[in-house]
Amino acid sequence: MAEIIDGKALAKQMQTEMAETVKSMQTQVGRPPGLAVLMVGDNPASAAYVRNKELACERVGIRSFGKHLPATASQNELEQVIQALNADPNVDGILVQLPLPDHLDAIALINQIAPHKDADGLHPYNMGKLMRGEKGLQSCTPAGVMQLLKNANVTIAGKTAVVIGRSILVGKPIAMMLLEANATVIMAHSRTVDLKAIALNADILVVAVGIPQLITADMVKSGAVVIDVGINRVTDDEGKSSLVGDVDFISVKAIASHITPVPGGVGPMTVSMLLHNTIWSYCQQYGTKYN
């Protein structure tokens, strides 16, 4: 039976350590770190995510500079808000909450964020640093996956890692991070022919494709480490809804050596890495090392 990798517990531990760092740094520099989250419209899921981030900021001691704009806000209005935040010395991290209304260009807005304030690690400058193996702001969810693997004492070097999913948010950056950690990386996705044969090669299997319970026990090598990044709301025959991952947790946990649950696995780490990135930018500004 697999060891459950508890993301909620690790996130709590990290946030306790971050609070100590913030307290110490604030005494030295006279202000706390600042994170600005831009939300457009009234998407209930986005509103819940933003509130969760704001509460996490409160726990750690980061000041929130939330900006909530109406769904009718224009591209130019958002760009002006981002430019003002770029110039604000009290703001160390900026995040555009996705998804945005259809009339807005998310990529163009992310590109407007000053690279050193790119709390989500999605600016081309920071993605380029990741590609080159250089230190910098990294995409939050993949960075959280790497922390989970490290905390679980999973050996990465020399192992075969299969990443299922090719998004710029998760699949591509986690492949680069695993490669930098000396894994042999195979990338696959929803259109891969004979996905089962490829998945069975994995010593480390990272699934981020957005298809509920796509990965079943017959697709997982005995003793593999399984990281489930997917989060999908499904409804059963009785009309009850629940959250499930991209992995069939019940069957796969009998095969794997380690597995992340959904919820409570990767999700809490995404928020913690957002806070981490904000504090990292804050410390960089004052010449203080922060790992």
Order of alpha helices (4+ residues) and beta strands (2+ residues): beta-alpha-beta-alpha-beta-beta-alpha-beta-alpha-alpha-alpha-beta-alpha-beta-alpha-beta-beta-beta-beta-alpha-beta-alpha
